[in-house]
Amino acid sequence: MVNIINGSVLAKKIRGQVAEDIGRLKKERGVSPKLCVVLVGDDPASQIYVRNKEKACAEVGIESEICRLPASIDEKNLINIVKKLNSDANIHGILVQLPLPDTISAINVLNEIAEVKDVDGLHPINMGKLLKGESPLFLPCTAEGIIELILSTGTEIRGKEAVVVGRSNIVGKPVALMLLQRHATVTICHSRTRDLGAVTKRANILVASVGSAGIVHGEMVKDGAIVIDVGMNRVAGKLTGDVDFESASEKAAYITPVPGGVGPMTIAMLMKNGYLAAKRAA
Ligand code: GUN
């Protein structure tokens, strides 16, 4: 019998803890956390994600500012805006919502965010520290949320076979490193992987993060696996994960739903990072 991991409930609990921590920070240190989200263009999914981040900020007591910019902005001007935010002492955390328009290099822009304000954990220093097993100031939110979801099942990660499908900088690579740090045996699969199912079938912990609706189905899942579905695909107007929930549920011991699994955890971890950024500044 499969257990559904309720990301919404866990995220709510984490936001509650963050709200308490922020209340204490305000009272004891007089510091009020503030986050700036830079949103370029009018990608409809990004608009929804940013609105959800704004709502969560209000709930936990983080002031948020959305810096809306036209898709026509060039890289140099965007970098100048990031630099201004870096030097604004009232802003503790900066998040540049991805994807950026094709005309702009996300790498160049993310590299300019001050390491101490990098609440997305995507700056090369923070990512580099993660790679080296040092302590980054911030961990990438979705990857950290995934680890929390796995831990919430009470399963020990050490010694397990973990397979991550997807090698993005935002999710695949950092979550693989975090699993490795917790002593899992980690395999990363991607679009050129031969016989994907043969690899995923080895996984005690399977993370699907490729952005391809239903690519992971039941016969690719090991009996008793933990299946984490990071996919947020729109299929006929409906939000759909990378995992075929029905068939995978027949094999998995634990599975995350879409929506209500990883998504709310990403935002909860962003709130935690916003708090950490302000606490550090204090
Ligand atoms: N777009 C989709 N997910 C994310 C995320 O976690 N961070 C940023 N910056 N952009 C995203």
Residues whose N, C-alpha, C, O or C-beta is under 5 A from the ligand:
A	BS01	GUN	V96 Q97 L98 P99 D120
